């Protein structure tokens, strides 16, 4: 299978290359990502200026890599249209910062994956807590590779769109994989005031997510030591899980723990 890997943290993000190397073990991988950090750009698309592309050869041997002067969504649209038109799947991440609840609506990581989904490809966005280190990145990359294999074997349908979040704990302490829904909650909901010596300004601040959410939600799952897989849809309130079910989640968890 041919996988397009992308992110919103930029072409030089270490997490993107941890992900790409894991996917490369069983699949052909092309990377197309923004040339700089583009977090919280959501589904932003560039329409009024040209998109310039640079090809890179300094990363992982055997992986074509392109940086795009644009948003994460631009990167995927351009890649599917010109740079990697034969892609079979889009994997976006590994994002340094969880994408949970209502925050998926502003996530560049999720927005990039959605562009693949809207073009008929299975798509996955995968995220870890911002304070996580390489062991958690490796866990997330291993999980993404398992999910890619499941897509290749058509165990998750032909056009699924999944938002995956993994807690920052050792793999052996992860309790399982939960099929979740988005919590109706955001952690970018606090405004602080400041003064720079000339005028007042305001700063949007991230707050700690609360466990005061429903047990079937993505926030609850991650806060309680589970991997969260949330099926997403262009119809935001669609409730179908497609072919994702408890048996598939159990298989994913079993393979994850074999790592």
C-alpha positions as CSV (number, residue, x, y, z in Angstrom):
1,X,0.0,0.0,0.0
2,X,1.2,3.6,-0.7
3,X,0.8,5.9,2.2
4,X,1.0,9.7,2.2
5,X,2.4,10.9,5.6
6,X,1.9,14.5,6.7
7,X,1.6,16.6,9.8
8,X,1.0,20.2,11.0
9,X,4.3,20.5,12.9
10,X,6.3,20.8,9.7
11,X,8.7,18.8,7.6
12,X,11.5,18.9,10.2
13,X,9.5,17.6,13.1
14,X,11.1,14.5,14.6
15,X,7.7,12.9,15.2
16,X,6.9,12.9,11.5
17,X,10.0,10.9,10.7
18,X,9.5,8.4,13.6
19,X,6.0,7.8,12.1
20,X,7.3,7.5,8.5
21,X,10.0,5.0,9.4
22,X,7.5,2.8,11.2
23,X,5.1,2.9,8.2
24,X,7.9,2.2,5.8
25,X,8.4,-1.3,7.2
26,X,5.4,-2.7,5.3
27,X,4.4,0.1,3.0
28,X,5.7,2.6,0.4
29,X,5.7,6.1,2.0
30,X,5.7,9.6,0.6
31,X,6.0,12.6,2.9
32,X,4.3,15.9,2.1
33,X,4.2,18.4,4.9
34,X,4.3,22.2,5.6
35,X,7.7,23.8,5.4
36,X,7.1,25.2,8.9
37,X,5.0,24.7,12.0
38,X,1.3,25.1,11.3
39,X,-0.6,24.0,14.4
40,X,-4.2,25.0,15.0
41,X,-4.8,25.9,11.3
42,X,-7.7,23.5,11.0
43,X,-8.9,23.0,7.5
44,X,-7.3,26.2,6.1
45,X,-6.7,26.1,2.4
46,X,-4.6,28.6,0.4
47,X,-6.5,30.0,-2.6
48,X,-5.0,33.4,-3.4
49,X,-1.2,32.8,-3.6
50,X,0.8,30.1,-5.3
51,X,2.1,27.0,-3.4
52,X,5.8,26.4,-3.8
53,X,7.3,23.0,-3.2
54,X,10.8,21.8,-2.3
55,X,11.9,18.2,-2.6
56,X,14.2,16.9,0.1
57,X,16.7,14.1,0.0
58,X,18.2,14.5,3.5
59,X,15.8,12.5,5.6
60,X,15.1,8.7,5.4
61,X,16.4,6.7,2.4
62,X,13.6,5.3,0.3
63,X,11.1,8.0,1.3
64,X,10.3,10.8,-1.1
65,X,9.9,14.0,0.9
66,X,8.3,17.3,-0.1
67,X,7.8,20.5,1.9
68,X,5.0,22.9,0.9
69,X,4.8,26.6,1.6
70,X,1.2,26.3,2.8
71,X,-1.1,24.7,5.3
72,X,-1.4,21.0,6.3
73,X,-4.5,20.8,4.1
74,X,-2.7,22.4,1.2
75,X,0.0,19.7,1.6
76,X,-2.4,16.8,1.3
77,X,-4.4,18.4,-1.5
78,X,-1.3,19.1,-3.5
79,X,0.2,15.7,-2.8
80,X,-2.8,13.8,-3.9
81,X,-3.3,16.0,-6.9
82,X,0.4,16.1,-8.2
83,X,3.1,14.7,-5.9
84,X,1.7,11.3,-4.9
85,X,-1.5,10.8,-6.9
86,X,-1.4,7.0,-6.4
87,X,-1.6,7.3,-2.6
88,X,-3.9,4.7,-1.0
89,X,-4.1,6.2,2.5
90,X,-3.2,9.4,4.4
91,X,-1.6,9.3,7.9
92,X,-1.2,12.6,9.7
93,X,1.0,13.0,12.8
94,X,2.5,12.3,15.1
95,X,1.1,15.5,16.6
96,X,2.8,16.8,19.8
97,X,-0.4,17.7,21.6
98,X,-3.6,15.7,22.0
99,X,-6.5,16.4,19.6
100,X,-9.5,15.6,21.7
101,X,-13.1,16.9,21.9
102,X,-14.1,20.0,20.1
103,X,-10.4,20.8,19.5
104,X,-10.4,18.5,16.4
105,X,-12.2,21.3,14.6
106,X,-9.1,23.6,14.8
107,X,-6.5,20.8,14.5
108,X,-4.2,21.0,11.5
109,X,-3.3,17.4,12.0
110,X,-7.0,16.3,11.8
111,X,-7.6,18.8,9.0
112,X,-4.8,17.3,6.9
113,X,-6.2,13.8,7.4
114,X,-9.7,15.0,6.4
115,X,-8.5,16.2,3.0
116,X,-7.5,12.6,2.3
117,X,-10.9,11.3,3.5
118,X,-12.8,13.9,1.4
119,X,-10.9,12.5,-1.7
120,X,-12.0,8.9,-1.0
121,X,-8.9,7.7,0.9
122,X,-8.8,6.1,4.3
123,X,-7.3,8.6,6.7
124,X,-5.8,8.6,10.2
125,X,-4.7,11.4,12.5
126,X,-2.6,10.4,15.5
127,X,-1.6,12.5,18.5
128,X,0.3,12.2,21.8
129,X,0.5,14.5,24.8
130,X,2.9,17.5,24.4
131,X,5.1,16.5,27.2
132,X,5.7,13.0,25.8
133,X,9.2,11.8,24.7
134,X,10.5,9.2,22.2
135,X,9.1,6.1,23.9
136,X,5.6,7.4,23.5
137,X,6.4,8.6,19.9
138,X,7.5,5.1,19.1
139,X,4.4,3.6,20.7
140,X,2.3,5.9,18.5
141,X,4.2,5.1,15.4
142,X,3.9,1.4,16.1
143,X,0.1,1.8,16.6
144,X,-0.2,3.8,13.3
145,X,1.6,1.0,11.5
146,X,-0.8,-1.6,12.9
147,X,-3.8,0.5,11.9
148,X,-2.3,1.0,8.4
149,X,-1.9,-2.8,8.1
150,X,-5.6,-3.2,9.2
151,X,-6.6,-0.7,6.5
152,X,-4.5,-2.6,3.9
153,X,-6.3,-5.8,4.9
154,X,-9.7,-4.0,4.6
155,X,-10.5,-4.6,8.3
156,X,-11.5,-1.0,8.8
157,X,-13.4,-0.4,5.6
158,X,-12.3,1.4,2.5
159,X,-12.8,5.1,3.4
160,X,-12.6,5.3,7.2
161,X,-11.5,8.5,9.0
162,X,-10.1,7.9,12.4
163,X,-8.7,10.3,15.1
164,X,-6.3,8.4,17.4
165,X,-4.9,9.7,20.7
166,X,-2.5,7.8,22.9
167,X,-1.6,8.5,26.5
168,X,1.9,9.3,27.7
169,X,2.5,6.1,29.7
170,X,4.5,2.9,29.0
171,X,3.0,0.5,26.5
172,X,2.5,-2.2,29.1
173,X,0.4,0.2,31.3
174,X,-2.0,1.0,28.5
175,X,-5.3,-0.7,29.4
176,X,-6.7,-1.2,26.0
177,X,-8.2,0.4,22.9
178,X,-11.5,2.3,23.2
179,X,-13.9,3.2,20.4
180,X,-14.9,6.7,21.5
181,X,-16.9,9.8,20.5
182,X,-15.7,13.4,20.7
183,X,-16.2,15.0,24.1
184,X,-18.1,18.3,23.9
185,X,-15.3,20.1,25.5
186,X,-12.3,22.1,24.6
187,X,-9.1,23.0,26.4
188,X,-8.6,26.3,24.5
189,X,-11.2,28.2,26.4
190,X,-9.4,30.7,28.6
191,X,-8.5,34.2,27.8
192,X,-5.7,36.0,29.7
193,X,-5.1,39.8,29.6
194,X,-1.7,41.4,29.4
195,X,0.0,44.8,28.8
196,X,3.1,45.2,26.7
197,X,3.9,48.8,27.8
198,X,2.0,50.4,25.0
199,X,-1.4,48.7,24.9
200,X,-3.4,45.8,26.2
201,X,-3.4,42.4,24.5
202,X,-5.2,39.1,25.0
203,X,-3.8,35.6,25.0
204,X,-5.7,32.4,24.3
205,X,-4.6,29.8,26.9
206,X,-4.8,26.0,26.9
207,X,-6.1,24.5,30.2
208,X,-5.8,21.1,31.6
209,X,-8.5,18.7,30.3
210,X,-10.9,17.6,33.0
211,X,-12.0,14.0,33.6
212,X,-15.5,15.3,34.1
213,X,-16.6,13.9,30.8
214,X,-18.7,10.9,29.7
215,X,-16.9,7.5,29.9
216,X,-17.5,6.9,26.2
217,X,-15.6,10.1,25.2
218,X,-12.1,10.4,23.9
219,X,-11.0,12.6,26.8
220,X,-12.1,10.1,29.3
221,X,-10.3,7.2,27.5
222,X,-6.9,9.0,27.3
223,X,-7.1,10.4,30.9
224,X,-7.9,6.8,32.1
225,X,-5.0,5.1,30.3
226,X,-6.7,3.9,27.1
227,X,-5.9,4.5,23.5
228,X,-8.8,6.4,22.0
229,X,-9.9,5.8,18.4
230,X,-12.7,8.1,17.3
231,X,-14.4,7.6,13.9
232,X,-14.9,10.9,12.3
233,X,-17.2,11.9,9.4
234,X,-17.8,14.8,7.1
235,X,-21.3,14.8,8.5
236,X,-20.2,15.9,12.0
237,X,-23.0,14.3,13.9
238,X,-23.0,11.0,12.1
239,X,-22.8,8.2,14.7
240,X,-21.8,5.2,12.6
241,X,-18.5,3.4,13.4
242,X,-18.1,1.9,10.0
243,X,-16.2,-1.4,10.3
244,X,-14.5,-0.4,13.6
245,X,-15.7,-2.7,16.3
246,X,-14.6,-4.2,19.6
247,X,-13.1,-7.2,18.0
248,X,-10.9,-5.1,15.7
249,X,-9.9,-2.9,18.7
250,X,-8.9,-6.0,20.6
251,X,-6.8,-7.2,17.7
252,X,-5.1,-3.8,17.4
253,X,-4.4,-3.8,21.2
254,X,-3.0,-7.4,21.1
255,X,-0.6,-6.4,18.2
256,X,0.3,-3.2,20.0
257,X,1.4,-5.1,23.1
258,X,3.5,-7.5,21.1
259,X,5.8,-4.7,20.2
